[in-house]
Amino acid sequence: MNLRDIKKDIEYVVGSFIDDCTLFLNTHPGKQADDITNLIDKAVDVYNDLREKVVKSAGAEKPKVCFTSIRKELLEKTDALYDELAATVKKVLGD
């Protein structure tokens, strides 16, 4: 794993989450819009935080070990965001 790959992974995973949020907003206008907007803000914060960690880790003695840790954190944080999105969708759809 190298610097370019981890940056692309972060962009892809967080970008996909934001796409899912905007899709929900477009298909259900006005319903839980504030909650979804807050989730998008959280996703942007995750993106910025992880990108900052990647840049700092690039100069580390063993960057691949750091990148593996960052990738794990990326998946954990986006899983938590998807759980929040699922809960919001359940509120709207009533399932």
N, C-alpha and C positions, 0 to 999 in steps of 0.2 A: 504494500500500500504506500502510495506517495502523496505528496502535498496536493497535487492536482486532483487525484481521485477522491480524497476526503472532502475537498471543497465542493466537488461536483455532487457527492453523495448528500452533503448537507443541503445544498441548493435544491436537489431533486426531491428529497423526502419532505422538507419543510414546504417547498413549493407545491407539492401534491396535496399536502394538508390544506394549505390556503386555497387551492383550487376547489377542494371538496367543500370548504366553508362558503366560498362564493357561489358555488353551484346550489347549495342549500338556500342561500339568500335569494338567488334568482328564481328558484322554483317555489319558494314560500315567502314572498315579499311581506315585510312588516312583522313577521312572526319571529319573536325572539331575536330580533336584529341586534339588539344591544349585547346579548350574550355571545352571539356569533362574532360580532366586532371585537369583543374582548378576547375571544379565542384567537382571532387573527393577530391581535396585538401581542398576545402571549407567544404565538408562533414566531413573530418577528423578533421578539426578545430572545427566544431560543436560538434563532438563526444568528443574530448578532453575537450572542454569548459564545456559541460554538465556533464561529468564524474567528473570533478574537483568540480563543484557546488554540485554534489551529495555527494561527500566525505565531503565537508565543512558543508553541511546541515545535515549530519548524526548525528553530535554532537549538533545540535540546540535543543532548548527547545521543539519545535513542528516540528519534522522532516517531518511528513505527510503533513503538510501545505506547506512546502518547496518543497516536492516531487511533489505535485500537480502542483505547479507553474513551476517546471522544466519540467514536462510532457507537460504542455501547451506550453512552450517555444520550446520543442522538435518538437511538431507538427507544430508550426508556422514556424520554421526554415526549416524543411524538406519540407513543402509545398512550401516555397519560392525557395528551391533548385529544386524541381520538376517543378516549373514554368520555371526556367531557362533551365532545361533539355528539356522541351517541346519546348521552343523557339529555342533551338539549333537543335532539331530534325526537326522542321518545316523548318529551313534553308536548311538542307540537303535534305529533301524529297520534298521540294518545294510546300508544301500544304499550 
